[in-house]
Amino acid sequence: MIIDEKTIDYVAALAKLELSEEEKVKAEKDLGSILGYMETMNELDTDNIEPMSHVFPIRNVFREDKVVNEPNRDILLENAPAKKDGCFMVPKTVE
């Protein structure tokens, strides 16, 4: 793909950028080198390479979820700044 001034203007408009003439020349050079590198990457033979989502093997290190229904109201209310009848008391928000 050839990067020209029209392409740079189009990409700048999509990104909502206002580029000076110097910035346009630099962007043209940078985008050209990026696309050149991508062409180099496309030359690699990846037919026998397994796709991966991460460089390192990922495994779940979390504990297994266990549903526990315990009557721990008193423990939960120990840190409450205010409580009434076994419930949290909060300031009134609606008049």
PDB file as gemmi writes it, atoms N, CA and C in Angstrom:
CRYST1    1.000    1.000    1.000  90.00  90.00  90.00 P 1                      
ATOM      1  N   MET A   1       0.853  -1.181   0.000  1.00  0.00           N  
ATOM      2  CA  MET A   1       0.000   0.000   0.000  1.00  0.00           C  
ATOM      3  C   MET A   1       0.893   1.236   0.000  1.00  0.00           C  
ATOM      4  N   ILE A   2       0.566   2.154  -0.836  1.00  0.00           N  
ATOM      5  CA  ILE A   2       1.343   3.382  -0.946  1.00  0.00           C  
ATOM      6  C   ILE A   2       0.710   4.443  -0.044  1.00  0.00           C  
ATOM      7  N   ILE A   3       1.544   5.044   0.791  1.00  0.00           N  
ATOM      8  CA  ILE A   3       1.081   6.107   1.681  1.00  0.00           C  
ATOM      9  C   ILE A   3       1.397   7.438   1.015  1.00  0.00           C  
ATOM     10  N   ASP A   4       0.367   8.199   0.730  1.00  0.00           N  
ATOM     11  CA  ASP A   4       0.566   9.520   0.138  1.00  0.00           C  
ATOM     12  C   ASP A   4      -0.108  10.566   1.021  1.00  0.00           C  
ATOM     13  N   GLU A   5      -0.041  11.806   0.586  1.00  0.00           N  
ATOM     14  CA  GLU A   5      -0.597  12.891   1.392  1.00  0.00           C  
ATOM     15  C   GLU A   5      -2.103  12.750   1.573  1.00  0.00           C  
ATOM     16  N   LYS A   6      -2.779  12.234   0.571  1.00  0.00           N  
ATOM     17  CA  LYS A   6      -4.232  12.047   0.653  1.00  0.00           C  
ATOM     18  C   LYS A   6      -4.567  11.025   1.754  1.00  0.00           C  
ATOM     19  N   THR A   7      -3.781   9.956   1.811  1.00  0.00           N  
ATOM     20  CA  THR A   7      -3.998   8.935   2.843  1.00  0.00           C  
ATOM     21  C   THR A   7      -3.747   9.506   4.228  1.00  0.00           C  
ATOM     22  N   ILE A   8      -2.677  10.292   4.363  1.00  0.00           N  
ATOM     23  CA  ILE A   8      -2.358  10.910   5.649  1.00  0.00           C  
ATOM     24  C   ILE A   8      -3.481  11.844   6.078  1.00  0.00           C  
ATOM     25  N   ASP A   9      -4.009  12.632   5.157  1.00  0.00           N  
ATOM     26  CA  ASP A   9      -5.124  13.537   5.473  1.00  0.00           C  
ATOM     27  C   ASP A   9      -6.349  12.753   5.921  1.00  0.00           C  
ATOM     28  N   TYR A  10      -6.613  11.629   5.249  1.00  0.00           N  
ATOM     29  CA  TYR A  10      -7.764  10.803   5.578  1.00  0.00           C  
ATOM     30  C   TYR A  10      -7.615  10.207   6.986  1.00  0.00           C  
ATOM     31  N   VAL A  11      -6.439   9.649   7.272  1.00  0.00           N  
ATOM     32  CA  VAL A  11      -6.201   9.054   8.590  1.00  0.00           C  
ATOM     33  C   VAL A  11      -6.246  10.126   9.679  1.00  0.00           C  
ATOM     34  N   ALA A  12      -5.678  11.293   9.404  1.00  0.00           N  
ATOM     35  CA  ALA A  12      -5.707  12.386  10.379  1.00  0.00           C  
ATOM     36  C   ALA A  12      -7.146  12.825  10.651  1.00  0.00           C  
ATOM     37  N   ALA A  13      -7.966  12.875   9.610  1.00  0.00           N  
ATOM     38  CA  ALA A  13      -9.373  13.257   9.800  1.00  0.00           C  
ATOM     39  C   ALA A  13     -10.105  12.214  10.635  1.00  0.00           C  
ATOM     40  N   LEU A  14      -9.825  10.924  10.391  1.00  0.00           N  
ATOM     41  CA  LEU A  14     -10.458   9.873  11.184  1.00  0.00           C  
ATOM     42  C   LEU A  14     -10.063   9.979  12.657  1.00  0.00           C  
ATOM     43  N   ALA A  15      -8.806  10.345  12.902  1.00  0.00           N  
ATOM     44  CA  ALA A  15      -8.308  10.461  14.266  1.00  0.00           C  
ATOM     45  C   ALA A  15      -8.574  11.842  14.859  1.00  0.00           C  
ATOM     46  N   LYS A  16      -9.219  12.703  14.087  1.00  0.00           N  
ATOM     47  CA  LYS A  16      -9.522  14.077  14.515  1.00  0.00           C  
ATOM     48  C   LYS A  16      -8.242  14.816  14.919  1.00  0.00           C  
ATOM     49  N   LEU A  17      -7.216  14.695  14.055  1.00  0.00           N  
ATOM     50  CA  LEU A  17      -5.939  15.364  14.275  1.00  0.00           C  
ATOM     51  C   LEU A  17      -5.742  16.461  13.247  1.00  0.00           C  
ATOM     52  N   GLU A  18      -5.132  17.541  13.661  1.00  0.00           N  
ATOM     53  CA  GLU A  18      -4.717  18.590  12.742  1.00  0.00           C  
ATOM     54  C   GLU A  18      -3.195  18.538  12.684  1.00  0.00           C  
ATOM     55  N   LEU A  19      -2.658  18.130  11.536  1.00  0.00           N  
ATOM     56  CA  LEU A  19      -1.218  17.953  11.393  1.00  0.00           C  
ATOM     57  C   LEU A  19      -0.619  19.090  10.578  1.00  0.00           C  
ATOM     58  N   SER A  20       0.555  19.536  11.013  1.00  0.00           N  
ATOM     59  CA  SER A  20       1.299  20.517  10.220  1.00  0.00           C  
ATOM     60  C   SER A  20       1.954  19.783   9.054  1.00  0.00           C  
ATOM     61  N   GLU A  21       2.539  20.529   8.130  1.00  0.00           N  
ATOM     62  CA  GLU A  21       3.191  19.907   6.979  1.00  0.00           C  
ATOM     63  C   GLU A  21       4.351  19.015   7.427  1.00  0.00           C  
ATOM     64  N   GLU A  22       5.100  19.449   8.430  1.00  0.00           N  
ATOM     65  CA  GLU A  22       6.204  18.638   8.951  1.00  0.00           C  
ATOM     66  C   GLU A  22       5.683  17.334   9.554  1.00  0.00           C  
ATOM     67  N   GLU A  23       4.585  17.430  10.313  1.00  0.00           N  
ATOM     68  CA  GLU A  23       4.004  16.243  10.928  1.00  0.00           C  
ATOM     69  C   GLU A  23       3.451  15.293   9.879  1.00  0.00           C  
ATOM     70  N   LYS A  24       2.897  15.836   8.794  1.00  0.00           N  
ATOM     71  CA  LYS A  24       2.384  14.990   7.717  1.00  0.00           C  
ATOM     72  C   LYS A  24       3.515  14.212   7.054  1.00  0.00           C  
ATOM     73  N   VAL A  25       4.659  14.869   6.836  1.00  0.00           N  
ATOM     74  CA  VAL A  25       5.802  14.199   6.217  1.00  0.00           C  
ATOM     75  C   VAL A  25       6.304  13.091   7.142  1.00  0.00           C  
ATOM     76  N   LYS A  26       6.391  13.388   8.449  1.00  0.00           N  
ATOM     77  CA  LYS A  26       6.854  12.382   9.412  1.00  0.00           C  
ATOM     78  C   LYS A  26       5.851  11.228   9.506  1.00  0.00           C  
ATOM     79  N   ALA A  27       4.566  11.533   9.522  1.00  0.00           N  
ATOM     80  CA  ALA A  27       3.538  10.495   9.597  1.00  0.00           C  
ATOM     81  C   ALA A  27       3.577   9.615   8.358  1.00  0.00           C  
ATOM     82  N   GLU A  28       3.798  10.214   7.200  1.00  0.00           N  
ATOM     83  CA  GLU A  28       3.889   9.446   5.955  1.00  0.00           C  
ATOM     84  C   GLU A  28       5.051   8.459   6.027  1.00  0.00           C  
ATOM     85  N   LYS A  29       6.179   8.924   6.535  1.00  0.00           N  
ATOM     86  CA  LYS A  29       7.361   8.064   6.674  1.00  0.00           C  
ATOM     87  C   LYS A  29       7.099   6.959   7.698  1.00  0.00           C  
ATOM     88  N   ASP A  30       6.511   7.311   8.845  1.00  0.00           N  
ATOM     89  CA  ASP A  30       6.256   6.337   9.906  1.00  0.00           C  
ATOM     90  C   ASP A  30       5.255   5.269   9.467  1.00  0.00           C  
ATOM     91  N   LEU A  31       4.159   5.697   8.842  1.00  0.00           N  
ATOM     92  CA  LEU A  31       3.168   4.720   8.386  1.00  0.00           C  
ATOM     93  C   LEU A  31       3.749   3.819   7.309  1.00  0.00           C  
ATOM     94  N   GLY A  32       4.581   4.392   6.450  1.00  0.00           N  
ATOM     95  CA  GLY A  32       5.238   3.581   5.415  1.00  0.00           C  
ATOM     96  C   GLY A  32       6.131   2.517   6.021  1.00  0.00           C  
ATOM     97  N   SER A  33       6.883   2.865   7.074  1.00  0.00           N  
ATOM     98  CA  SER A  33       7.755   1.873   7.699  1.00  0.00           C  
ATOM     99  C   SER A  33       6.944   0.817   8.452  1.00  0.00           C  
ATOM    100  N   ILE A  34       5.824   1.213   9.039  1.00  0.00           N  
ATOM    101  CA  ILE A  34       4.968   0.244   9.730  1.00  0.00           C  
ATOM    102  C   ILE A  34       4.401  -0.755   8.731  1.00  0.00           C  
ATOM    103  N   LEU A  35       3.896  -0.259   7.612  1.00  0.00           N  
ATOM    104  CA  LEU A  35       3.338  -1.161   6.602  1.00  0.00           C  
ATOM    105  C   LEU A  35       4.419  -2.030   5.978  1.00  0.00           C  
ATOM    106  N   GLY A  36       5.620  -1.487   5.832  1.00  0.00           N  
ATOM    107  CA  GLY A  36       6.729  -2.287   5.323  1.00  0.00           C  
ATOM    108  C   GLY A  36       7.061  -3.428   6.265  1.00  0.00           C  
ATOM    109  N   TYR A  37       7.035  -3.163   7.563  1.00  0.00           N  
ATOM    110  CA  TYR A  37       7.286  -4.204   8.553  1.00  0.00           C  
ATOM    111  C   TYR A  37       6.190  -5.263   8.502  1.00  0.00           C  
ATOM    112  N   MET A  38       4.948  -4.833   8.322  1.00  0.00           N  
ATOM    113  CA  MET A  38       3.842  -5.789   8.232  1.00  0.00           C  
ATOM    114  C   MET A  38       4.004  -6.679   7.006  1.00  0.00           C  
ATOM    115  N   GLU A  39       4.493  -6.138   5.908  1.00  0.00           N  
ATOM    116  CA  GLU A  39       4.747  -6.958   4.719  1.00  0.00           C  
ATOM    117  C   GLU A  39       5.818  -8.000   5.019  1.00  0.00           C  
ATOM    118  N   THR A  40       6.840  -7.614   5.781  1.00  0.00           N  
ATOM    119  CA  THR A  40       7.881  -8.558   6.180  1.00  0.00           C  
ATOM    120  C   THR A  40       7.282  -9.666   7.033  1.00  0.00           C  
ATOM    121  N   MET A  41       6.398  -9.310   7.951  1.00  0.00           N  
ATOM    122  CA  MET A  41       5.756 -10.310   8.814  1.00  0.00           C  
ATOM    123  C   MET A  41       4.881 -11.259   7.995  1.00  0.00           C  
ATOM    124  N   ASN A  42       4.243 -10.760   6.945  1.00  0.00           N  
ATOM    125  CA  ASN A  42       3.386 -11.596   6.099  1.00  0.00           C  
ATOM    126  C   ASN A  42       4.185 -12.621   5.314  1.00  0.00           C  
ATOM    127  N   GLU A  43       5.479 -12.421   5.154  1.00  0.00           N  
ATOM    128  CA  GLU A  43       6.316 -13.370   4.431  1.00  0.00           C  
ATOM    129  C   GLU A  43       6.646 -14.602   5.264  1.00  0.00           C  
ATOM    130  N   LEU A  44       6.448 -14.538   6.570  1.00  0.00           N  
ATOM    131  CA  LEU A  44       6.758 -15.667   7.444  1.00  0.00           C  
ATOM    132  C   LEU A  44       5.780 -16.811   7.227  1.00  0.00           C  
ATOM    133  N   ASP A  45       6.305 -18.034   7.297  1.00  0.00           N  
ATOM    134  CA  ASP A  45       5.472 -19.228   7.152  1.00  0.00           C  
ATOM    135  C   ASP A  45       4.896 -19.587   8.525  1.00  0.00           C  
ATOM    136  N   THR A  46       3.602 -19.406   8.691  1.00  0.00           N  
ATOM    137  CA  THR A  46       2.949 -19.680   9.975  1.00  0.00           C  
ATOM    138  C   THR A  46       1.935 -20.817   9.864  1.00  0.00           C  
ATOM    139  N   ASP A  47       2.100 -21.676   8.863  1.00  0.00           N  
ATOM    140  CA  ASP A  47       1.124 -22.747   8.645  1.00  0.00           C  
ATOM    141  C   ASP A  47       1.078 -23.744   9.801  1.00  0.00           C  
ATOM    142  N   ASN A  48       2.225 -24.104  10.367  1.00  0.00           N  
ATOM    143  CA  ASN A  48       2.264 -25.116  11.427  1.00  0.00           C  
ATOM    144  C   ASN A  48       2.386 -24.496  12.823  1.00  0.00           C  
ATOM    145  N   ILE A  49       2.055 -23.237  12.948  1.00  0.00           N  
ATOM    146  CA  ILE A  49       2.127 -22.542  14.228  1.00  0.00           C  
ATOM    147  C   ILE A  49       0.735 -22.509  14.847  1.00  0.00           C  
ATOM    148  N   GLU A  50       0.648 -22.962  16.092  1.00  0.00           N  
ATOM    149  CA  GLU A  50      -0.644 -22.967  16.778  1.00  0.00           C  
ATOM    150  C   GLU A  50      -0.966 -21.565  17.280  1.00  0.00           C  
ATOM    151  N   PRO A  51      -2.164 -21.052  17.011  1.00  0.00           N  
ATOM    152  CA  PRO A  51      -2.534 -19.726  17.511  1.00  0.00           C  
ATOM    153  C   PRO A  51      -2.561 -19.717  19.031  1.00  0.00           C  
ATOM    154  N   MET A  52      -2.205 -18.568  19.614  1.00  0.00           N  
ATOM    155  CA  MET A  52      -2.242 -18.457  21.057  1.00  0.00           C  
ATOM    156  C   MET A  52      -2.760 -17.083  21.443  1.00  0.00           C  
ATOM    157  N   SER A  53      -3.323 -16.999  22.617  1.00  0.00           N  
ATOM    158  CA  SER A  53      -3.847 -15.727  23.087  1.00  0.00           C  
ATOM    159  C   SER A  53      -2.873 -15.049  24.034  1.00  0.00           C  
ATOM    160  N   HIS A  54      -1.872 -15.787  24.512  1.00  0.00           N  
ATOM    161  CA  HIS A  54      -0.917 -15.217  25.446  1.00  0.00           C  
ATOM    162  C   HIS A  54       0.418 -15.930  25.277  1.00  0.00           C  
ATOM    163  N   VAL A  55       1.488 -15.218  25.560  1.00  0.00           N  
ATOM    164  CA  VAL A  55       2.817 -15.781  25.400  1.00  0.00           C  
ATOM    165  C   VAL A  55       3.075 -16.891  26.414  1.00  0.00           C  
ATOM    166  N   PHE A  56       2.637 -16.698  27.643  1.00  0.00           N  
ATOM    167  CA  PHE A  56       2.843 -17.678  28.703  1.00  0.00           C  
ATOM    168  C   PHE A  56       1.594 -18.522  28.878  1.00  0.00           C  
ATOM    169  N   PRO A  57       1.752 -19.780  29.300  1.00  0.00           N  
ATOM    170  CA  PRO A  57       0.553 -20.585  29.559  1.00  0.00           C  
ATOM    171  C   PRO A  57      -0.220 -20.001  30.736  1.00  0.00           C  
ATOM    172  N   ILE A  58      -1.510 -19.870  30.575  1.00  0.00           N  
ATOM    173  CA  ILE A  58      -2.338 -19.268  31.614  1.00  0.00           C  
ATOM    174  C   ILE A  58      -3.201 -20.355  32.249  1.00  0.00           C  
ATOM    175  N   ARG A  59      -3.243 -20.341  33.557  1.00  0.00           N  
ATOM    176  CA  ARG A  59      -4.121 -21.261  34.258  1.00  0.00           C  
ATOM    177  C   ARG A  59      -4.839 -20.479  35.350  1.00  0.00           C  
ATOM    178  N   ASN A  60      -5.984 -20.955  35.714  1.00  0.00           N  
ATOM    179  CA  ASN A  60      -6.788 -20.294  36.730  1.00  0.00           C  
ATOM    180  C   ASN A  60      -6.190 -20.592  38.105  1.00  0.00           C  
ATOM    181  N   VAL A  61      -5.802 -19.553  38.809  1.00  0.00           N  
ATOM    182  CA  VAL A  61      -5.197 -19.733  40.128  1.00  0.00           C  
ATOM    183  C   VAL A  61      -6.168 -19.359  41.247  1.00  0.00           C  
ATOM    184  N   PHE A  62      -7.409 -19.168  40.909  1.00  0.00           N  
ATOM    185  CA  PHE A  62      -8.399 -18.798  41.908  1.00  0.00           C  
ATOM    186  C   PHE A  62      -8.930 -20.037  42.615  1.00  0.00           C  
ATOM    187  N   ARG A  63      -9.454 -19.829  43.777  1.00  0.00           N  
ATOM    188  CA  ARG A  63     -10.046 -20.936  44.514  1.00  0.00           C  
ATOM    189  C   ARG A  63     -11.391 -21.294  43.897  1.00  0.00           C  
ATOM    190  N   GLU A  64     -11.862 -22.465  44.189  1.00  0.00           N  
ATOM    191  CA  GLU A  64     -13.156 -22.896  43.695  1.00  0.00           C  
ATOM    192  C   GLU A  64     -14.259 -22.163  44.455  1.00  0.00           C  
ATOM    193  N   ASP A  65     -15.287 -21.716  43.752  1.00  0.00           N  
ATOM    194  CA  ASP A  65     -16.388 -21.025  44.406  1.00  0.00           C  
ATOM    195  C   ASP A  65     -17.239 -22.024  45.200  1.00  0.00           C  
ATOM    196  N   LYS A  66     -17.534 -21.650  46.424  1.00  0.00           N  
ATOM    197  CA  LYS A  66     -18.389 -22.468  47.264  1.00  0.00           C  
ATOM    198  C   LYS A  66     -19.487 -21.574  47.813  1.00  0.00           C  
ATOM    199  N   VAL A  67     -20.725 -21.964  47.605  1.00  0.00           N  
ATOM    200  CA  VAL A  67     -21.855 -21.198  48.113  1.00  0.00           C  
ATOM    201  C   VAL A  67     -22.048 -21.572  49.573  1.00  0.00           C  
ATOM    202  N   VAL A  68     -21.967 -20.568  50.424  1.00  0.00           N  
ATOM    203  CA  VAL A  68     -22.123 -20.798  51.856  1.00  0.00           C  
ATOM    204  C   VAL A  68     -23.151 -19.799  52.369  1.00  0.00           C  
ATOM    205  N   ASN A  69     -24.176 -20.298  52.979  1.00  0.00           N  
ATOM    206  CA  ASN A  69     -25.213 -19.453  53.560  1.00  0.00           C  
ATOM    207  C   ASN A  69     -25.129 -19.567  55.071  1.00  0.00           C  
ATOM    208  N   GLU A  70     -24.386 -18.679  55.678  1.00  0.00           N  
ATOM    209  CA  GLU A  70     -24.199 -18.738  57.117  1.00  0.00           C  
ATOM    210  C   GLU A  70     -24.900 -17.560  57.779  1.00  0.00           C  
ATOM    211  N   PRO A  71     -25.420 -17.760  58.956  1.00  0.00           N  
ATOM    212  CA  PRO A  71     -26.030 -16.642  59.685  1.00  0.00           C  
ATOM    213  C   PRO A  71     -24.935 -15.789  60.345  1.00  0.00           C  
ATOM    214  N   ASN A  72     -24.316 -14.920  59.585  1.00  0.00           N  
ATOM    215  CA  ASN A  72     -23.205 -14.127  60.107  1.00  0.00           C  
ATOM    216  C   ASN A  72     -23.555 -12.635  60.147  1.00  0.00           C  
ATOM    217  N   ARG A  73     -24.795 -12.332  60.415  1.00  0.00           N  
ATOM    218  CA  ARG A  73     -25.240 -10.942  60.460  1.00  0.00           C  
ATOM    219  C   ARG A  73     -24.468 -10.135  61.495  1.00  0.00           C  
ATOM    220  N   ASP A  74     -24.245 -10.716  62.644  1.00  0.00           N  
ATOM    221  CA  ASP A  74     -23.540 -10.006  63.718  1.00  0.00           C  
ATOM    222  C   ASP A  74     -22.106  -9.678  63.306  1.00  0.00           C  
ATOM    223  N   ILE A  75     -21.452 -10.611  62.635  1.00  0.00           N  
ATOM    224  CA  ILE A  75     -20.079 -10.367  62.176  1.00  0.00           C  
ATOM    225  C   ILE A  75     -20.062  -9.241  61.146  1.00  0.00           C  
ATOM    226  N   LEU A  76     -21.037  -9.242  60.246  1.00  0.00           N  
ATOM    227  CA  LEU A  76     -21.102  -8.202  59.216  1.00  0.00           C  
ATOM    228  C   LEU A  76     -21.376  -6.831  59.826  1.00  0.00           C  
ATOM    229  N   LEU A  77     -22.191  -6.792  60.846  1.00  0.00           N  
ATOM    230  CA  LEU A  77     -22.564  -5.520  61.452  1.00  0.00           C  
ATOM    231  C   LEU A  77     -21.518  -4.972  62.421  1.00  0.00           C  
ATOM    232  N   GLU A  78     -20.481  -5.748  62.749  1.00  0.00           N  
ATOM    233  CA  GLU A  78     -19.462  -5.274  63.681  1.00  0.00           C  
ATOM    234  C   GLU A  78     -18.774  -3.997  63.192  1.00  0.00           C  
ATOM    235  N   ASN A  79     -18.583  -3.864  61.897  1.00  0.00           N  
ATOM    236  CA  ASN A  79     -17.885  -2.696  61.344  1.00  0.00           C  
ATOM    237  C   ASN A  79     -18.831  -1.580  60.897  1.00  0.00           C  
ATOM    238  N   ALA A  80     -20.116  -1.756  61.111  1.00  0.00           N  
ATOM    239  CA  ALA A  80     -21.074  -0.739  60.685  1.00  0.00           C  
ATOM    240  C   ALA A  80     -20.966   0.491  61.575  1.00  0.00           C  
ATOM    241  N   PRO A  81     -20.930   1.695  60.981  1.00  0.00           N  
ATOM    242  CA  PRO A  81     -20.883   2.897  61.804  1.00  0.00           C  
ATOM    243  C   PRO A  81     -22.180   3.109  62.587  1.00  0.00           C  
ATOM    244  N   ALA A  82     -23.296   2.661  62.006  1.00  0.00           N  
ATOM    245  CA  ALA A  82     -24.579   2.773  62.704  1.00  0.00           C  
ATOM    246  C   ALA A  82     -25.438   1.575  62.325  1.00  0.00           C  
ATOM    247  N   LYS A  83     -26.156   1.040  63.297  1.00  0.00           N  
ATOM    248  CA  LYS A  83     -27.020  -0.109  63.041  1.00  0.00           C  
ATOM    249  C   LYS A  83     -28.284  -0.010  63.879  1.00  0.00           C  
ATOM    250  N   LYS A  84     -29.339  -0.646  63.373  1.00  0.00           N  
ATOM    251  CA  LYS A  84     -30.615  -0.622  64.096  1.00  0.00           C  
ATOM    252  C   LYS A  84     -31.377  -1.883  63.730  1.00  0.00           C  
ATOM    253  N   ASP A  85     -31.823  -2.604  64.694  1.00  0.00           N  
ATOM    254  CA  ASP A  85     -32.625  -3.819  64.510  1.00  0.00           C  
ATOM    255  C   ASP A  85     -31.932  -4.826  63.580  1.00  0.00           C  
ATOM    256  N   GLY A  86     -30.619  -4.973  63.708  1.00  0.00           N  
ATOM    257  CA  GLY A  86     -29.894  -5.952  62.904  1.00  0.00           C  
ATOM    258  C   GLY A  86     -29.660  -5.524  61.468  1.00  0.00           C  
ATOM    259  N   CYS A  87     -29.787  -4.242  61.168  1.00  0.00           N  
ATOM    260  CA  CYS A  87     -29.583  -3.734  59.804  1.00  0.00           C  
ATOM    261  C   CYS A  87     -28.638  -2.533  59.837  1.00  0.00           C  
ATOM    262  N   PHE A  88     -28.062  -2.217  58.685  1.00  0.00           N  
ATOM    263  CA  PHE A  88     -27.242  -1.018  58.555  1.00  0.00           C  
ATOM    264  C   PHE A  88     -28.144   0.200  58.565  1.00  0.00           C  
ATOM    265  N   MET A  89     -27.731   1.248  59.248  1.00  0.00           N  
ATOM    266  CA  MET A  89     -28.454   2.518  59.192  1.00  0.00           C  
ATOM    267  C   MET A  89     -27.691   3.446  58.257  1.00  0.00           C  
ATOM    268  N   VAL A  90     -28.429   4.042  57.340  1.00  0.00           N  
ATOM    269  CA  VAL A  90     -27.808   4.987  56.376  1.00  0.00           C  
ATOM    270  C   VAL A  90     -28.582   6.280  56.430  1.00  0.00           C  
ATOM    271  N   PRO A  91     -27.914   7.374  56.014  1.00  0.00           N  
ATOM    272  CA  PRO A  91     -28.628   8.662  56.019  1.00  0.00           C  
ATOM    273  C   PRO A  91     -29.776   8.648  55.002  1.00  0.00           C  
ATOM    274  N   LYS A  92     -30.815   9.393  55.324  1.00  0.00           N  
ATOM    275  CA  LYS A  92     -31.959   9.514  54.437  1.00  0.00           C  
ATOM    276  C   LYS A  92     -31.522  10.302  53.201  1.00  0.00           C  
ATOM    277  N   THR A  93     -31.831   9.764  52.025  1.00  0.00           N  
ATOM    278  CA  THR A  93     -31.416  10.437  50.789  1.00  0.00           C  
ATOM    279  C   THR A  93     -32.588  11.056  50.024  1.00  0.00           C  
ATOM    280  N   VAL A  94     -33.793  10.653  50.316  1.00  0.00           N  
ATOM    281  CA  VAL A  94     -34.968  11.188  49.630  1.00  0.00           C  
ATOM    282  C   VAL A  94     -35.875  11.825  50.667  1.00  0.00           C  
ATOM    283  N   GLU A  95     -36.316  13.021  50.379  1.00  0.00           N  
ATOM    284  CA  GLU A  95     -37.211  13.739  51.280  1.00  0.00           C  
ATOM    285  C   GLU A  95     -38.640  13.366  50.994  1.00  0.00           C  
TER     286      GLU A  95                                                      
END                                                                             
